[in-house]
């Protein structure tokens, strides 16, 4: 039965990987696969009540992640609906390729921990279209955006779905994510950035229409209020968790409620037609709900494998064949360039419990770094890369030739810095 569950899960993941060719949304496949694992498992055991109890015990942890993602995505949508990000992007006026690549990369690196790597990569690609007219020139910049977005997402509990999962699961604390992973993440960006700088020469040609904006005009005061409020709410989530002890999804839901009230007050004098796209209700309709259901399906599937004991057996196999926990984590990070890092991290959480590796153990911190940055090595290895591929029609082969080596250099540079930190 265990082997059958593994086959179903792997088959589902392969189908998810070929979403573009099958023309079937990955959320549908993930939901079907995750629930099918539970159906087969409960039908095969002698004690269905035990399986039902295990499922019920898994739901609160999964629900916490889903509520957290839902709230964070809504807050970012509200900021974007008020053109809040334009306040940042309009201040970039470099034309030198070298100066621009540093500016774009570092903004991405420091924005990603607040917004998350996927949202940041989308925002920065849209910004880049306003700054660079030539689509071929944009490609290298976008490669650096992907590397910086994924690296920036590592040193904040909000910056990457997997980092959030490990934080909510109690494997890492917010303060140690920042203290112990900031320098490795920075090295992961700076090393490829230095190499990239030597390859860039000359100036970029701005688009002829860069000063025009198709978006509706906004009250500048409203833009600042929503942007600053939204960013402060996102930054305060880990602080509230440390102060109150409540789960992170409670803090983010509180923040969403506050921003919802703020936007309602700002637009209370407008008629319904004028303000309908500026409300939290409208933002909830615009968020990427299929992605949330995709995470739900994957997490349900992983929970079924964990309950069936499959992941425990896998952990024992890795320990017996490899032994060294650091090598295991690095291999998992490299694997995340091919396999989505969400199921990899979820599986790792199930395979290695907190009794063996307590909170903030070297294993969990290194796993956070490796799974967050390893996805940059291939274009399909991260949500940021997939989003950029869809927006700019990047070629997998082009990325492999031009960016993968840079990402690999960054990946191992961060690992070296991480271990040097451990020594000193």
ROZA-527214 format. One record per residue (C-alpha): residue in three letters; x, y, z. Coordinates in steps of 0.2 Angstrom, whole numbers. Layout:
N
@type=ALA&X=X&Y=Y&Z=Z
...
// end
This chain:
424
@type=UNK&X=0&Y=0&Z=0
@type=UNK&X=14&Y=12&Z=4
@type=UNK&X=22&Y=9&Z=-13
@type=UNK&X=5&Y=12&Z=-21
@type=UNK&X=4&Y=29&Z=-12
@type=UNK&X=21&Y=34&Z=-18
@type=UNK&X=17&Y=30&Z=-36
@type=UNK&X=1&Y=40&Z=-35
@type=UNK&X=10&Y=55&Z=-28
@type=UNK&X=24&Y=54&Z=-40
@type=UNK&X=12&Y=52&Z=-55
@type=UNK&X=2&Y=67&Z=-49
@type=UNK&X=18&Y=78&Z=-47
@type=UNK&X=24&Y=73&Z=-65
@type=UNK&X=7&Y=78&Z=-72
@type=UNK&X=9&Y=95&Z=-62
@type=UNK&X=26&Y=97&Z=-70
@type=UNK&X=18&Y=95&Z=-87
@type=UNK&X=4&Y=107&Z=-84
@type=UNK&X=9&Y=118&Z=-99
@type=UNK&X=7&Y=103&Z=-111
@type=UNK&X=-8&Y=95&Z=-103
@type=UNK&X=-18&Y=111&Z=-102
@type=UNK&X=-24&Y=106&Z=-85
@type=UNK&X=-22&Y=118&Z=-70
@type=UNK&X=-10&Y=111&Z=-58
@type=UNK&X=-22&Y=115&Z=-43
@type=UNK&X=-34&Y=103&Z=-50
@type=UNK&X=-21&Y=89&Z=-51
@type=UNK&X=-14&Y=93&Z=-34
@type=UNK&X=-31&Y=92&Z=-26
@type=UNK&X=-36&Y=76&Z=-35
@type=UNK&X=-19&Y=68&Z=-30
@type=UNK&X=-19&Y=74&Z=-12
@type=UNK&X=-37&Y=68&Z=-8
@type=UNK&X=-35&Y=52&Z=-18
@type=UNK&X=-20&Y=47&Z=-7
@type=UNK&X=-31&Y=48&Z=8
@type=UNK&X=-45&Y=39&Z=0
@type=UNK&X=-34&Y=24&Z=-5
@type=UNK&X=-25&Y=24&Z=12
@type=UNK&X=-42&Y=24&Z=22
@type=UNK&X=-49&Y=10&Z=11
@type=UNK&X=-33&Y=-1&Z=13
@type=UNK&X=-32&Y=0&Z=32
@type=UNK&X=-41&Y=-11&Z=45
@type=UNK&X=-44&Y=4&Z=57
@type=UNK&X=-52&Y=19&Z=47
@type=UNK&X=-55&Y=28&Z=63
@type=UNK&X=-37&Y=30&Z=66
@type=UNK&X=-34&Y=37&Z=48
@type=UNK&X=-49&Y=49&Z=51
@type=UNK&X=-41&Y=55&Z=67
@type=UNK&X=-24&Y=58&Z=59
@type=UNK&X=-32&Y=68&Z=45
@type=UNK&X=-42&Y=79&Z=57
@type=UNK&X=-26&Y=82&Z=67
@type=UNK&X=-17&Y=87&Z=50
@type=UNK&X=-30&Y=100&Z=46
@type=UNK&X=-26&Y=114&Z=58
@type=UNK&X=-8&Y=115&Z=52
@type=UNK&X=-13&Y=115&Z=34
@type=UNK&X=-27&Y=128&Z=37
@type=UNK&X=-15&Y=140&Z=46
@type=UNK&X=-3&Y=140&Z=31
@type=UNK&X=-18&Y=143&Z=19
@type=UNK&X=-26&Y=157&Z=29
@type=UNK&X=-9&Y=165&Z=30
@type=UNK&X=-6&Y=165&Z=12
@type=UNK&X=-24&Y=171&Z=8
@type=UNK&X=-22&Y=186&Z=20
@type=UNK&X=-4&Y=190&Z=14
@type=UNK&X=-9&Y=190&Z=-5
@type=UNK&X=-24&Y=201&Z=-1
@type=UNK&X=-14&Y=214&Z=7
@type=UNK&X=-2&Y=214&Z=-7
@type=UNK&X=-17&Y=216&Z=-19
@type=UNK&X=-24&Y=230&Z=-10
@type=UNK&X=-7&Y=239&Z=-11
@type=UNK&X=-6&Y=236&Z=-29
@type=UNK&X=-24&Y=242&Z=-32
@type=UNK&X=-19&Y=259&Z=-25
@type=UNK&X=-4&Y=260&Z=-36
@type=UNK&X=7&Y=259&Z=-20
@type=UNK&X=22&Y=251&Z=-29
@type=UNK&X=23&Y=265&Z=-41
@type=UNK&X=30&Y=276&Z=-27
@type=UNK&X=45&Y=265&Z=-27
@type=UNK&X=47&Y=261&Z=-45
@type=UNK&X=46&Y=279&Z=-51
@type=UNK&X=62&Y=284&Z=-42
@type=UNK&X=73&Y=273&Z=-53
@type=UNK&X=81&Y=283&Z=-67
@type=UNK&X=98&Y=275&Z=-71
@type=UNK&X=102&Y=272&Z=-89
@type=UNK&X=119&Y=263&Z=-86
@type=UNK&X=117&Y=244&Z=-87
@type=UNK&X=129&Y=241&Z=-73
@type=UNK&X=121&Y=253&Z=-61
@type=UNK&X=103&Y=248&Z=-66
@type=UNK&X=107&Y=229&Z=-63
@type=UNK&X=113&Y=233&Z=-46
@type=UNK&X=99&Y=244&Z=-42
@type=UNK&X=86&Y=232&Z=-48
@type=UNK&X=94&Y=217&Z=-40
@type=UNK&X=96&Y=225&Z=-23
@type=UNK&X=78&Y=233&Z=-23
@type=UNK&X=72&Y=215&Z=-27
@type=UNK&X=82&Y=207&Z=-13
@type=UNK&X=76&Y=219&Z=0
@type=UNK&X=58&Y=220&Z=-6
@type=UNK&X=56&Y=201&Z=-7
@type=UNK&X=56&Y=198&Z=12
@type=UNK&X=41&Y=209&Z=14
@type=UNK&X=30&Y=205&Z=-1
@type=UNK&X=36&Y=187&Z=-5
@type=UNK&X=47&Y=182&Z=-19
@type=UNK&X=33&Y=178&Z=-31
@type=UNK&X=25&Y=195&Z=-29
@type=UNK&X=41&Y=204&Z=-29
@type=UNK&X=47&Y=196&Z=-46
@type=UNK&X=31&Y=201&Z=-54
@type=UNK&X=32&Y=219&Z=-48
@type=UNK&X=50&Y=221&Z=-53
@type=UNK&X=47&Y=213&Z=-71
@type=UNK&X=33&Y=226&Z=-73
@type=UNK&X=45&Y=239&Z=-68
@type=UNK&X=58&Y=233&Z=-79
@type=UNK&X=47&Y=235&Z=-94
@type=UNK&X=45&Y=253&Z=-90
@type=UNK&X=64&Y=255&Z=-89
@type=UNK&X=71&Y=244&Z=-103
@type=UNK&X=64&Y=245&Z=-121
@type=UNK&X=74&Y=230&Z=-128
@type=UNK&X=66&Y=213&Z=-123
@type=UNK&X=83&Y=204&Z=-126
@type=UNK&X=92&Y=217&Z=-114
@type=UNK&X=78&Y=214&Z=-101
@type=UNK&X=82&Y=195&Z=-100
@type=UNK&X=98&Y=196&Z=-90
@type=UNK&X=90&Y=209&Z=-78
@type=UNK&X=76&Y=197&Z=-76
@type=UNK&X=88&Y=182&Z=-72
@type=UNK&X=95&Y=193&Z=-58
@type=UNK&X=78&Y=197&Z=-52
@type=UNK&X=74&Y=179&Z=-50
@type=UNK&X=90&Y=175&Z=-41
@type=UNK&X=87&Y=190&Z=-29
@type=UNK&X=69&Y=187&Z=-26
@type=UNK&X=72&Y=169&Z=-21
@type=UNK&X=87&Y=174&Z=-10
@type=UNK&X=78&Y=189&Z=-2
@type=UNK&X=63&Y=177&Z=2
@type=UNK&X=75&Y=166&Z=13
@type=UNK&X=79&Y=178&Z=27
@type=UNK&X=61&Y=183&Z=32
@type=UNK&X=47&Y=172&Z=38
@type=UNK&X=36&Y=181&Z=25
@type=UNK&X=47&Y=180&Z=10
@type=UNK&X=44&Y=162&Z=3
@type=UNK&X=30&Y=150&Z=5
@type=UNK&X=43&Y=137&Z=12
@type=UNK&X=51&Y=149&Z=24
@type=UNK&X=33&Y=153&Z=30
@type=UNK&X=29&Y=134&Z=32
@type=UNK&X=45&Y=131&Z=42
@type=UNK&X=41&Y=146&Z=53
@type=UNK&X=23&Y=141&Z=56
@type=UNK&X=28&Y=123&Z=59
@type=UNK&X=40&Y=129&Z=73
@type=UNK&X=56&Y=123&Z=64
@type=UNK&X=64&Y=140&Z=63
@type=UNK&X=61&Y=156&Z=73
@type=UNK&X=59&Y=173&Z=65
@type=UNK&X=74&Y=181&Z=74
@type=UNK&X=86&Y=167&Z=69
@type=UNK&X=80&Y=167&Z=51
@type=UNK&X=86&Y=185&Z=50
@type=UNK&X=101&Y=184&Z=61
@type=UNK&X=108&Y=168&Z=53
@type=UNK&X=102&Y=168&Z=35
@type=UNK&X=104&Y=186&Z=30
@type=UNK&X=122&Y=186&Z=26
@type=UNK&X=121&Y=169&Z=16
@type=UNK&X=107&Y=176&Z=6
@type=UNK&X=116&Y=192&Z=3
@type=UNK&X=131&Y=182&Z=-3
@type=UNK&X=119&Y=172&Z=-14
@type=UNK&X=115&Y=188&Z=-23
@type=UNK&X=131&Y=198&Z=-23
@type=UNK&X=142&Y=184&Z=-30
@type=UNK&X=132&Y=182&Z=-46
@type=UNK&X=129&Y=201&Z=-47
@type=UNK&X=148&Y=204&Z=-47
@type=UNK&X=150&Y=192&Z=-61
@type=UNK&X=136&Y=199&Z=-71
@type=UNK&X=142&Y=217&Z=-69
@type=UNK&X=158&Y=213&Z=-78
@type=UNK&X=148&Y=206&Z=-93
@type=UNK&X=138&Y=222&Z=-95
@type=UNK&X=143&Y=237&Z=-104
@type=UNK&X=134&Y=253&Z=-111
@type=UNK&X=117&Y=260&Z=-107
@type=UNK&X=100&Y=254&Z=-109
@type=UNK&X=87&Y=263&Z=-120
@type=UNK&X=71&Y=268&Z=-111
@type=UNK&X=54&Y=265&Z=-119
@type=UNK&X=47&Y=280&Z=-128
@type=UNK&X=31&Y=279&Z=-117
@type=UNK&X=39&Y=276&Z=-101
@type=UNK&X=32&Y=292&Z=-94
@type=UNK&X=14&Y=288&Z=-98
@type=UNK&X=4&Y=277&Z=-86
@type=UNK&X=-11&Y=268&Z=-91
@type=UNK&X=-17&Y=266&Z=-73
@type=UNK&X=-31&Y=278&Z=-66
@type=UNK&X=-25&Y=293&Z=-57
@type=UNK&X=-24&Y=291&Z=-38
@type=UNK&X=-24&Y=303&Z=-23
@type=UNK&X=-5&Y=303&Z=-18
@type=UNK&X=-10&Y=303&Z=0
@type=UNK&X=-20&Y=287&Z=-2
@type=UNK&X=-6&Y=279&Z=-11
@type=UNK&X=6&Y=282&Z=3
@type=UNK&X=-6&Y=278&Z=17
@type=UNK&X=-10&Y=261&Z=9
@type=UNK&X=8&Y=257&Z=5
@type=UNK&X=15&Y=261&Z=22
@type=UNK&X=1&Y=253&Z=31
@type=UNK&X=2&Y=237&Z=21
@type=UNK&X=21&Y=236&Z=23
@type=UNK&X=20&Y=239&Z=42
@type=UNK&X=7&Y=226&Z=44
@type=UNK&X=17&Y=213&Z=35
@type=UNK&X=33&Y=217&Z=45
@type=UNK&X=24&Y=217&Z=61
@type=UNK&X=17&Y=199&Z=59
@type=UNK&X=33&Y=190&Z=66
@type=UNK&X=34&Y=203&Z=80
@type=UNK&X=16&Y=200&Z=85
@type=UNK&X=19&Y=182&Z=86
@type=UNK&X=34&Y=184&Z=97
@type=UNK&X=24&Y=196&Z=109
@type=UNK&X=7&Y=187&Z=109
@type=UNK&X=12&Y=169&Z=106
@type=UNK&X=-3&Y=167&Z=94
@type=UNK&X=-1&Y=158&Z=77
@type=UNK&X=6&Y=168&Z=63
@type=UNK&X=-11&Y=167&Z=53
@type=UNK&X=-20&Y=176&Z=68
@type=UNK&X=-7&Y=191&Z=66
@type=UNK&X=-9&Y=192&Z=47
@type=UNK&X=-28&Y=191&Z=49
@type=UNK&X=-28&Y=205&Z=61
@type=UNK&X=-17&Y=215&Z=49
@type=UNK&X=-29&Y=212&Z=35
@type=UNK&X=-44&Y=217&Z=46
@type=UNK&X=-34&Y=234&Z=50
@type=UNK&X=-30&Y=237&Z=32
@type=UNK&X=-48&Y=233&Z=26
@type=UNK&X=-54&Y=246&Z=39
@type=UNK&X=-42&Y=259&Z=33
@type=UNK&X=-46&Y=257&Z=15
@type=UNK&X=-65&Y=258&Z=19
@type=UNK&X=-62&Y=274&Z=28
@type=UNK&X=-52&Y=281&Z=14
@type=UNK&X=-66&Y=278&Z=1
@type=UNK&X=-81&Y=280&Z=11
@type=UNK&X=-87&Y=296&Z=2
@type=UNK&X=-85&Y=288&Z=-15
@type=UNK&X=-100&Y=279&Z=-24
@type=UNK&X=-100&Y=260&Z=-25
@type=UNK&X=-95&Y=260&Z=-44
@type=UNK&X=-80&Y=272&Z=-40
@type=UNK&X=-73&Y=262&Z=-26
@type=UNK&X=-77&Y=244&Z=-30
@type=UNK&X=-60&Y=239&Z=-37
@type=UNK&X=-51&Y=247&Z=-22
@type=UNK&X=-59&Y=237&Z=-8
@type=UNK&X=-53&Y=221&Z=1
@type=UNK&X=-68&Y=212&Z=-6
@type=UNK&X=-62&Y=216&Z=-24
@type=UNK&X=-44&Y=211&Z=-19
@type=UNK&X=-50&Y=194&Z=-13
@type=UNK&X=-58&Y=191&Z=-30
@type=UNK&X=-41&Y=195&Z=-39
@type=UNK&X=-29&Y=185&Z=-28
@type=UNK&X=-22&Y=169&Z=-36
@type=UNK&X=-34&Y=156&Z=-28
@type=UNK&X=-29&Y=141&Z=-39
@type=UNK&X=-11&Y=143&Z=-31
@type=UNK&X=-19&Y=142&Z=-14
@type=UNK&X=-28&Y=126&Z=-19
@type=UNK&X=-12&Y=120&Z=-26
@type=UNK&X=-3&Y=121&Z=-10
@type=UNK&X=-19&Y=113&Z=-1
@type=UNK&X=-18&Y=98&Z=-12
@type=UNK&X=1&Y=96&Z=-10
@type=UNK&X=0&Y=97&Z=9
@type=UNK&X=-14&Y=85&Z=10
@type=UNK&X=-4&Y=73&Z=-1
@type=UNK&X=11&Y=75&Z=10
@type=UNK&X=1&Y=72&Z=26
@type=UNK&X=-6&Y=56&Z=19
@type=UNK&X=12&Y=50&Z=15
@type=UNK&X=17&Y=55&Z=33
@type=UNK&X=3&Y=46&Z=41
@type=UNK&X=6&Y=30&Z=31
@type=UNK&X=24&Y=30&Z=37
@type=UNK&X=32&Y=33&Z=20
@type=UNK&X=41&Y=48&Z=24
@type=UNK&X=49&Y=41&Z=40
@type=UNK&X=55&Y=26&Z=30
@type=UNK&X=63&Y=39&Z=17
@type=UNK&X=72&Y=48&Z=31
@type=UNK&X=79&Y=32&Z=37
@type=UNK&X=85&Y=28&Z=20
@type=UNK&X=93&Y=45&Z=17
@type=UNK&X=102&Y=43&Z=34
@type=UNK&X=109&Y=26&Z=31
@type=UNK&X=114&Y=29&Z=13
@type=UNK&X=121&Y=47&Z=15
@type=UNK&X=123&Y=50&Z=34
@type=UNK&X=129&Y=68&Z=34
@type=UNK&X=114&Y=79&Z=37
@type=UNK&X=122&Y=94&Z=29
@type=UNK&X=125&Y=84&Z=13
@type=UNK&X=107&Y=78&Z=13
@type=UNK&X=100&Y=96&Z=15
@type=UNK&X=111&Y=103&Z=1
@type=UNK&X=105&Y=89&Z=-11
@type=UNK&X=87&Y=93&Z=-6
@type=UNK&X=91&Y=111&Z=-11
@type=UNK&X=98&Y=106&Z=-28
@type=UNK&X=83&Y=95&Z=-30
@type=UNK&X=72&Y=110&Z=-28
@type=UNK&X=78&Y=117&Z=-44
@type=UNK&X=69&Y=103&Z=-53
@type=UNK&X=55&Y=98&Z=-40
@type=UNK&X=44&Y=112&Z=-32
@type=UNK&X=51&Y=116&Z=-15
@type=UNK&X=34&Y=116&Z=-6
@type=UNK&X=32&Y=97&Z=-6
@type=UNK&X=51&Y=95&Z=-3
@type=UNK&X=50&Y=106&Z=13
@type=UNK&X=33&Y=98&Z=18
@type=UNK&X=41&Y=81&Z=16
@type=UNK&X=56&Y=86&Z=26
@type=UNK&X=45&Y=93&Z=40
@type=UNK&X=37&Y=76&Z=41
@type=UNK&X=53&Y=65&Z=39
@type=UNK&X=63&Y=74&Z=53
@type=UNK&X=53&Y=79&Z=68
@type=UNK&X=57&Y=92&Z=81
@type=UNK&X=63&Y=79&Z=94
@type=UNK&X=78&Y=75&Z=83
@type=UNK&X=81&Y=92&Z=76
@type=UNK&X=74&Y=106&Z=88
@type=UNK&X=69&Y=123&Z=83
@type=UNK&X=83&Y=133&Z=75
@type=UNK&X=94&Y=118&Z=73
@type=UNK&X=107&Y=119&Z=59
@type=UNK&X=97&Y=107&Z=49
@type=UNK&X=82&Y=118&Z=48
@type=UNK&X=91&Y=134&Z=45
@type=UNK&X=102&Y=127&Z=31
@type=UNK&X=86&Y=118&Z=24
@type=UNK&X=77&Y=135&Z=24
@type=UNK&X=92&Y=143&Z=14
@type=UNK&X=95&Y=128&Z=2
@type=UNK&X=77&Y=126&Z=-3
@type=UNK&X=74&Y=144&Z=-5
@type=UNK&X=89&Y=148&Z=-16
@type=UNK&X=91&Y=131&Z=-25
@type=UNK&X=75&Y=135&Z=-35
@type=UNK&X=85&Y=148&Z=-44
@type=UNK&X=96&Y=136&Z=-53
@type=UNK&X=83&Y=131&Z=-66
@type=UNK&X=69&Y=142&Z=-73
@type=UNK&X=56&Y=130&Z=-68
@type=UNK&X=63&Y=128&Z=-50
@type=UNK&X=53&Y=142&Z=-42
@type=UNK&X=37&Y=152&Z=-42
@type=UNK&X=47&Y=168&Z=-46
@type=UNK&X=55&Y=159&Z=-61
@type=UNK&X=39&Y=152&Z=-68
@type=UNK&X=30&Y=169&Z=-66
@type=UNK&X=44&Y=178&Z=-76
@type=UNK&X=44&Y=164&Z=-89
@type=UNK&X=26&Y=167&Z=-92
@type=UNK&X=27&Y=186&Z=-92
@type=UNK&X=43&Y=188&Z=-103
@type=UNK&X=42&Y=171&Z=-113
@type=UNK&X=59&Y=167&Z=-106
@type=UNK&X=67&Y=151&Z=-114
@type=UNK&X=72&Y=137&Z=-102
@type=UNK&X=87&Y=133&Z=-113
@type=UNK&X=92&Y=152&Z=-113
@type=UNK&X=91&Y=153&Z=-94
@type=UNK&X=101&Y=136&Z=-92
@type=UNK&X=115&Y=144&Z=-103
@type=UNK&X=115&Y=162&Z=-96
@type=UNK&X=109&Y=162&Z=-78
@type=UNK&X=110&Y=144&Z=-71
@type=UNK&X=129&Y=145&Z=-68
@type=UNK&X=127&Y=162&Z=-59
@type=UNK&X=113&Y=155&Z=-48
@type=UNK&X=124&Y=140&Z=-44
@type=UNK&X=138&Y=151&Z=-39
@type=UNK&X=127&Y=161&Z=-28
@type=UNK&X=119&Y=145&Z=-20
@type=UNK&X=136&Y=138&Z=-15
@type=UNK&X=143&Y=156&Z=-10
@type=UNK&X=129&Y=157&Z=3
@type=UNK&X=132&Y=139&Z=9
@type=UNK&X=151&Y=144&Z=12
@type=UNK&X=146&Y=160&Z=21
@type=UNK&X=133&Y=150&Z=32
@type=UNK&X=147&Y=138&Z=38
@type=UNK&X=159&Y=152&Z=41
@type=UNK&X=146&Y=160&Z=52
@type=UNK&X=145&Y=143&Z=61
@type=UNK&X=164&Y=144&Z=64
@type=UNK&X=165&Y=161&Z=71
// end
